[in-house]
Structure formats: C-alpha cells, structure tokens
C-alpha cells in the first residue's frame, strides 16, 4: 500500500451563510471550532444544507490519492449508525481500504458543519463524536507497517486518547507525513507540534499562517530559516503566493494557478497534500510534486465541497 491515512472520520455538512451569521455565533472566520452535540444541532437547525459528504481532512487527501490511481487506506473511528454507514460506503465507493470494524458506540459518528461565506472562505464547526475517541486499539499495526507513508492530521490531537493511537502508529511506520490542520490546533498544541516537526515527521504540511504561529515567526524569512535547520521536508501553501517546499538548503517554489473561479476553499489544503504525496510516492521531483499539489487544490476550490468528481 502506498499511503495509509489516520484521521477524524467526520461527515461534512456544507451550508452557505452570510458574514453576519459568523459574527452572531461568535465564530472566527476560516478556523475550526469544536462544539458539543447540543450546540451543533442548534446551529444546524437554522441552516439549509447544500451537500453531505464523507469528510475529515486526511480522509479527503486519501480519497484524492485514490482518484489519482494510488493504492491507499484509511483508519478512522465511526459508530454503527446512519452517518457511520454512509461514511464507510463513501470511502468504499472511492476504492479506499477502510481498516476499521465499526460497532455501536455510545457517542454517534462525528459531523462537521462547513459554513461557506460569500468570499468563499470556509469556517468549520465540528462535533467530533466518536471520531475523537480513537485509541491505540483502533490502530491496525499491520496496515501501518505495510504502507510506504503514514499520513496523520493535527486535528487528531484534540482529545486525550488519540495521542496514544498517534504514538503507536508513528512507532510502527516507515515514513511519516502530517498536516498541521488548522491555526486553532497549532496554538492549542504548539509544544507537541513543534516536537513532532523537529524530531518525528519526515514531511510536514502547513499553510503560511499555521507555520508562522508554530514558531512565532514575524515574517516568512524566519520560516525559511527554521525549515532549513530542521533537516526534514516542510511543505507550505501560501494562497495566491503559491507553494514552497524546503528540504535542507533547497528551497523549491511553485506559483499558484491564475484566473480561477473560486467557489469554496474547503479541501484546498487536503487536495494539495493528495497531489504532492502522489508525486512523491510515484518518484516525481519535489518541483513536480508541488505542481501536482497546486493543480489538485486549484480544481477543488472551483467546486463546492472537498471531493473531486473524477
């Protein structure tokens, strides 16, 4: 197997809202907020659903990799309920091997409300549900050992037990990639994430905002300097400024695609990771991998949701 992803198995519920909805509900645009089931249902009750799809950051990346023809798998915790069944079917339809045996859990399958404002930014409100209860017993060690790259998401660090699952997976992996996921995650787990980036991860994916927060950088030059000293591959997306990969003293850049009809930025980072990892596992150069990542992210932002219809 080329790549195994481990992440929050979450069903995405996509809704369009005005900017005032974000303000009225004390949300911060472009970030993710964790809520309980009661608050989630209260928010959802006032909205019109555009689309429902099996989601979760790393799961989106894994589906993108499958669509590009790679042999991939995913581990994520769901409950044996309606949403859980839909989630599993969604992955199987995309030829992703699902290494998890679902059972009836006390807590339901996780859900993420993706609020798209007129500027195409997405603000997420997540009820983690049983996804956030993943533990070391849920990790299929054989699947981890048989994959070339293990791909993790920073979102998984938002609960206690997942850390043990994380550690077990890392211990048995051949090569580790991780996405920092969200500014909210970075600020909450800065010391842990910094340790991972410096000492455990072979590849780190981040956007400019996340990596700057991680190292308390005042400008992007500081990010470049830090990345050079880490001696690992750091891949950073910079929106309209394109993307950059830093590998020891090498700085490889790729410009963004121009004149796109942007509809929704959901999944831009997830699909960028798909394209980049696709390049890497198929022995392409870092420059070609950046270009594939940019191509994939530019496609996804021109449609609603985080899944391409390939």
C-alpha positions in Angstrom: 0.0 0.0 0.0 1.3 3.4 -0.9 -0.2 5.6 1.8 -2.3 5.0 4.9 -4.2 7.9 6.4 -5.3 8.1 10.1 -7.7 10.9 10.9 -11.0 12.1 12.2 -13.8 10.2 10.3 -16.3 13.0 10.0 -19.3 13.6 7.8 -19.2 17.1 6.3 -22.4 19.1 6.2 -22.0 22.0 3.8 -24.1 25.2 4.2 -23.8 28.7 2.7 -24.1 31.6 5.1 -23.7 35.4 5.2 -20.8 37.0 7.1 -23.2 38.2 9.9 -24.0 34.5 10.7 -20.3 34.0 11.6 -20.3 37.1 13.8 -23.7 36.4 15.5 -22.5 32.9 16.5 -19.1 34.1 17.8 -17.1 32.1 15.2 -13.8 33.1 13.8 -13.7 33.0 10.0 -11.5 30.4 8.3 -10.9 28.4 11.6 -12.4 25.3 13.1 -14.3 25.3 16.4 -15.1 22.2 18.5 -18.6 22.1 20.0 -20.8 19.6 21.8 -23.8 17.8 20.2 -26.3 20.2 21.6 -24.6 23.3 20.2 -24.0 21.6 16.9 -27.7 20.7 16.4 -28.8 24.2 17.5 -26.6 25.8 14.7 -27.7 23.3 12.1 -31.4 23.8 12.8 -31.2 27.3 11.4 -29.4 26.4 8.1 -30.1 25.0 4.7 -27.9 22.0 3.8 -26.2 22.2 0.4 -24.4 18.9 0.5 -23.5 16.0 2.9 -20.3 14.0 2.2 -17.8 11.7 4.0 -15.1 14.0 5.1 -12.3 14.7 7.5 -9.0 16.3 6.4 -6.8 13.3 5.9 -9.7 11.2 4.5 -10.2 13.9 1.8 -6.5 13.6 1.0 -6.7 9.8 0.8 -9.7 9.9 -1.5 -7.8 12.3 -3.8 -4.8 9.9 -3.8 -7.1 7.0 -4.7 -8.7 9.1 -7.5 -5.1 9.6 -8.9 -4.7 5.8 -9.0 -2.8 5.1 -5.8 -3.3 2.1 -3.5 -4.4 3.7 -0.2 -6.2 3.0 3.1 -7.7 4.9 6.0 -8.2 4.4 9.7 -10.9 6.5 11.4 -13.4 5.8 14.2 -17.1 5.7 13.3 -20.2 4.3 15.0 -22.6 1.8 13.6 -25.2 4.4 12.9 -26.7 6.0 9.8 -23.9 8.6 9.3 -21.3 5.9 10.1 -22.7 3.6 7.4 -22.8 6.5 4.9 -19.2 7.3 5.8 -18.0 3.8 5.2 -19.9 3.5 1.9 -18.4 6.8 0.7 -14.9 5.5 1.2 -15.5 2.1 -0.4 -17.1 3.8 -3.4 -13.7 5.7 -3.8 -11.7 2.5 -3.6 -10.2 3.4 -0.3 -9.5 0.4 2.0 -11.1 1.1 5.4 -9.1 -0.5 8.2 -11.7 -0.2 10.9 -14.5 -2.5 12.2 -17.4 -0.3 13.3 -19.6 -1.2 16.2 -22.4 0.6 18.1 -20.7 3.3 20.1 -22.1 5.4 22.9 -21.3 8.6 21.0 -22.5 9.0 17.4 -20.4 9.4 14.3 -18.7 12.8 14.1 -20.0 15.7 12.0 -18.5 18.9 10.7 -20.6 21.9 9.7 -18.8 23.7 6.9 -20.0 27.3 6.6 -19.2 29.0 3.3 -19.3 32.8 3.3 -19.7 34.9 0.1 -15.9 35.3 -0.1 -15.6 31.5 -0.5 -13.9 31.2 2.9 -15.0 28.2 5.0 -15.5 28.3 8.7 -15.9 24.9 10.4 -17.9 23.9 13.5 -17.1 20.3 14.5 -18.9 17.8 16.7 -16.1 15.2 16.9 -18.4 12.5 18.1 -16.8 9.1 18.3 -14.1 10.2 15.8 -12.4 12.0 18.7 -12.4 8.8 20.8 -10.0 6.9 18.6 -7.5 5.0 20.7 -4.5 2.7 20.3 -6.7 -0.4 20.0 -8.2 1.1 16.8 -4.8 1.1 15.1 -4.2 -1.7 12.6 -0.4 -2.2 13.1 -0.1 -4.5 10.0 -1.7 -1.9 7.8 0.7 0.8 9.2 3.7 -1.4 8.6 2.6 -2.3 5.0 2.2 1.4 3.9 5.1 3.4 2.4 3.9 6.6 4.1 1.7 7.2 7.1 -0.3 10.4 6.8 -1.7 12.0 10.0 -3.7 15.1 10.8 -3.1 17.7 13.5 -6.9 17.6 14.3 -6.4 14.2 15.9 -4.6 15.8 18.8 -7.7 17.5 20.1 -8.5 14.7 22.6 -6.6 12.6 25.1 -6.8 9.0 23.9 -5.8 9.8 20.2 -2.3 10.7 21.3 -1.7 7.0 22.2 -3.1 6.0 18.9 -0.9 8.6 17.2 2.2 7.3 19.1 1.5 3.6 18.3 1.1 4.4 14.6 4.3 6.5 14.5 6.3 3.8 16.2 5.3 1.2 13.5 5.5 3.5 10.5 8.1 3.5 7.7 7.8 7.2 6.9 5.5 9.9 8.5 3.7 12.9 7.0 1.4 15.2 8.9 -0.7 18.2 8.2 -0.8 20.8 11.0 -4.5 21.1 10.0 -5.6 24.5 11.5 -4.3 27.6 13.3 -6.6 26.6 16.2 -4.8 23.2 16.5 -1.4 24.8 16.3 -2.0 27.3 19.0 -3.5 24.7 21.3 -0.7 22.1 20.9 2.3 24.3 20.0 4.9 22.4 22.1 3.8 19.0 20.9 3.6 20.0 17.3 7.0 21.7 17.4 8.5 18.5 18.8 6.8 16.4 16.1 8.0 18.7 13.3 11.6 18.8 14.6 12.0 15.2 15.7 9.4 12.8 14.3 7.9 13.8 11.0 9.5 13.2 7.7 7.1 15.6 5.9 5.1 18.5 7.4 2.3 20.2 5.5 1.2 23.6 6.7 -0.2 26.8 5.4 1.7 30.1 6.0 -0.5 31.1 8.9 0.0 27.8 10.7 3.8 27.5 10.4 4.3 31.2 11.4 2.2 30.6 14.5 4.1 27.4 15.3 7.5 29.1 15.5 6.2 32.6 16.5 7.7 34.0 13.3 7.4 37.7 12.5 8.0 37.2 8.8 8.3 34.4 6.2 12.1 34.6 6.1 12.1 33.2 9.7 10.0 30.3 8.5 12.6 29.6 5.7 15.5 29.8 8.2 13.7 27.5 10.7 12.8 24.9 8.0 16.4 24.8 6.8 17.6 23.9 10.3 15.0 21.1 10.8 16.6 18.9 8.1 13.2 17.4 7.1 10.8 18.2 4.3 8.5 21.2 5.1 5.8 22.0 2.5 3.9 25.3 2.9 0.9 26.6 0.9 0.7 30.4 0.6 -2.6 31.0 -1.1 -2.1 33.4 -4.1 1.7 33.3 -3.5 1.7 29.6 -4.4 3.5 26.9 -2.5 7.1 26.2 -1.3 9.0 23.1 -0.2 12.1 23.4 2.0 14.4 20.5 2.1 17.7 21.2 4.0 19.2 24.1 1.9 17.0 23.6 -1.1 14.0 25.9 -1.5 11.6 24.9 -4.3 8.8 27.1 -5.2 5.6 26.8 -7.3 3.3 29.6 -8.3 -0.4 29.4 -7.9 -2.9 29.0 -10.8 -4.4 32.3 -12.0 -7.9 33.3 -13.1 -9.7 30.7 -11.2 -13.5 30.9 -10.4 -13.2 30.2 -6.7 -16.4 28.8 -5.2 -15.3 27.2 -1.9 -11.8 26.9 -0.3 -12.9 23.7 1.6 -10.4 20.9 0.9 -7.7 23.1 -0.7 -5.0 22.0 1.7 -6.3 18.4 1.7 -6.2 18.1 -2.1 -2.9 19.9 -2.3 -1.5 17.1 0.0 -3.0 14.5 -2.3 -1.2 15.9 -5.3 2.1 16.4 -3.5 2.1 12.9 -2.0 1.1 11.4 -5.3 4.1 12.9 -6.9 6.4 11.7 -4.0 5.3 8.1 -4.0 5.5 7.9 -7.8 9.1 9.1 -7.7 8.5 12.6 -9.1 10.7 15.5 -8.2 9.7 17.9 -5.4 9.0 20.6 -8.1 6.7 18.2 -10.0 5.0 17.2 -6.7 4.4 20.8 -5.8 2.9 21.4 -9.3 0.6 18.3 -8.9 -0.5 19.6 -5.4 -1.2 23.0 -6.9 -3.2 21.5 -9.8 -5.3 19.4 -7.4 -6.0 22.3 -5.0 -6.9 24.7 -7.9 -9.5 22.1 -9.1 -11.2 21.6 -5.7 -11.6 25.3 -5.0 -13.7 25.7 -8.1 -16.4 23.4 -6.9 -18.4 23.1 -3.6 -17.1 20.5 -1.1 -13.8 18.7 -0.7 -14.2 15.8 -3.1 -13.4 15.9 -6.9 -15.7 14.0 -9.2 -13.0 12.2 -11.2 
